[in-house]
Amino acid sequence: MKYLLIVAGLAAAAVVATYARYESLDPCAWLVHDAARRSGLPAMAEEARIRAEFLVRGITEPRADECLGSWWRLRFEGANDGKG
């Protein structure tokens, strides 16, 4: 029971921290936010670029898991570049 409370507390802290950083729990919003911050372009321009990338891959309405995968790739590339 003690470990369950610890895990639940850590999960709640992660949700709060994520919401505090991105003001959303939507991975697509995280992707736009981090891409705009990394490129220095306005969020609307990055959102258009990201939607175009999804369209090239044949995805008209990206699901949360597709955005999450793209967000992880962006974070991984940023970590390798030293910009993450």
PAKOL-595559 format. One record per residue: x, y, z of N, C-alpha, C in turn; residue in three letters. Coordinates in steps of 0.05 Angstrom, whole numbers, plus 32768, in hexadecimal, padded with zeros to 4 digits. Example, Ala and Ser with C-alpha at 12.3 -4.5 7.8 and 13.67 -1.06 7.14 Angstrom:
! PAKOL-595559
81087F8E809C80F67FA6809C81087FBE809Cala
81017FD3808E81117FEB808F81028001809Dser
This chain:
! PAKOL-595559
80107FE88000800080008000801180198000met
80278018800F8039802F8011804580357FF5lys
804D80207FE6805980257FCC8044802F7FB8tyr
802C80267FBB801780307FAA8012804E7FADleu
801380577FC6801080747FCB802880847FC0leu
804080797FC2805880867FB7805680887F99ile
804E80727F8C804B80727F6F803580867F66val
801F80857F74800980987F6D801280B57F71ala
802180BA7F86802B80D57F8B803E80DE7F75gly
805080CC7F6D806380D37F57805480D87F3Dleu
804080C77F38803080CB7F1F802180E67F20ala
801680ED7F36800881067F39801C811E7F35ala
8033811B7F41804881307F3E805081337F21ala
8053811D7F12805A811E7EF68044812C7EE6ala
802B81267EEB801581337EDD801581517EE2val
801881587EFB801881757F03802F81837EF5val
804781777EF6805F81837EE9805B81867ECBala
805081727EBF804B81747EA2803781897E9Bthr
8022818B7EAA800E81A07EA5801981BB7EABtyr
802A81BE7EBF803681D87EC5804881E17EAEala
805681CE7EA2806981D67E8C805A81DC7E72arg
804781CB7E6B803A81CD7E50801E81D97E51tyr
801281DC7E687FF781E57E6B7FE381D37E5Cglu
7FEB81BA7E597FDA81A67E4C7FE5818A7E52ser
7FD381777E507FDB815B7E527FDA814D7E37leu
7FD8815D7E227FD681527E067FF281517DFAasp
7FFC81397DF2801681377DE6801A81487DCDpro
8004814D7DBE8006815E7DA6800D817A7DAEcys
800281847DC48009819F7DCE802681A07DD7ala
8030818A7DE4804C81897DEC805E818B7DD4trp
8057817C7DBF8067817C7DA7806981987D9Bleu
805381A67D98805381C17D8D806381D37D9Fval
805F81D27DB9806D81E37DCC808B81E07DCBhis
809481C77DCC80B181C27DCC80BE81C87DB0asp
80AF81C27D9B80BA81C87D8080BC81E77D7Cala
80A881F67D8680A982137D8380C0821E7D94ala
80C382147DAC80D9821E7DBD80F482177DB1arg
80F682007DA5811081F87D9A811782087D80arg
8103820D7D6F8108821B7D56810782397D59ser
80F982437D6D80F682607D6F80E0826B7D5Egly
80D1825A7D5180BA82637D4080A282657D52leu
808E82747D49807482757D58806782597D58pro
805882547D6D804B823A7D70803982347D59ala
802B82487D4D801A82427D36802982387D1Emet
804182437D1A8052823B7D04805B821E7D08ala
806382187D21806C81FD7D27805581E97D25glu
803E81F17D2D802781DF7D2B802181D97D0Eglu
802281ED7CFD801E81E87CE0803381D67CD5ala
804C81D97CDD806281C87CD3805E81AB7CDDarg
805681A87CF68052818D7D01803A81807CF3ile
8025818F7CEE800E81837CE08015817A7CC4arg
8026818B7CB7803081837C9C8040816A7C9Dala
805181677CB18061814E7CB4804E81367CB8glu
803A81397CC8802781237CCC8018811D7CB2phe
801181327CA38003812D7C898014811E7C76leu
802E81257C75804181167C63804180F97C6Aval
803E80F37C84803E80D77C8D802280CA7C8Aarg
800F80D97C807FF480CF7C7C7FE280D07C94gly
7FE980E17CA87FDA80E47CC07FCB80FF7CBFile
7FB180FE7CBD7FA281177CBC7F9B81227CD7thr
7F9581117CEA7F8F81197D057FA181087D18glu
7FB781137D207FC981037D317FBC80FB7D4Cpro
7FC080E27D537FB780D97D6E7FCC80E07D82arg
7FC580DE7D9B7FD780E47DB17FF180D47DB0ala
7FEF80BA7DA9800780A97DA8801980B27D92asp
800E80BB7D7B801F80C47D65802D80DE7D6Dglu
801F80F07D7A802C81097D83804181037D98cys
803B80F07DAA804E80E97DBF806780DE7DB3leu
806580CD7D9E807D80C27D91808D80D87D84gly
808080EB7D77808E81017D6A809B81137D7Fser
808D81177D96809881277DAB80B1811A7DB7trp
80B180FF7DBB80C880F27DC480DF80F47DB0trp
80DA80F27D9780EF80F57D8280FB81117D84arg
80EA81257D8680F381417D89810581447DA1leu
80FC81397DB8810C813A7DD18127812C7DCEarg
812681157DC0813E81057DBD815281147DABphe
814881207D958159812F7D83816581477D92glu
815481547DA2815D816B7DB1817381647DC5gly
8170814C7DD1818481437DE4819F813E7DD6ala
819D81337DBE81B6812E7DAF81C381477DA5asn
81B2815C7D9F81BD81757D9681C681877DADasp
81BF81807DC581C481927DDC81B081A87DDFgly
819981A67DD0818581BB7DD1816C81B17DE1lys
816D81997DEB8156818D7DF8814F81977E12gly
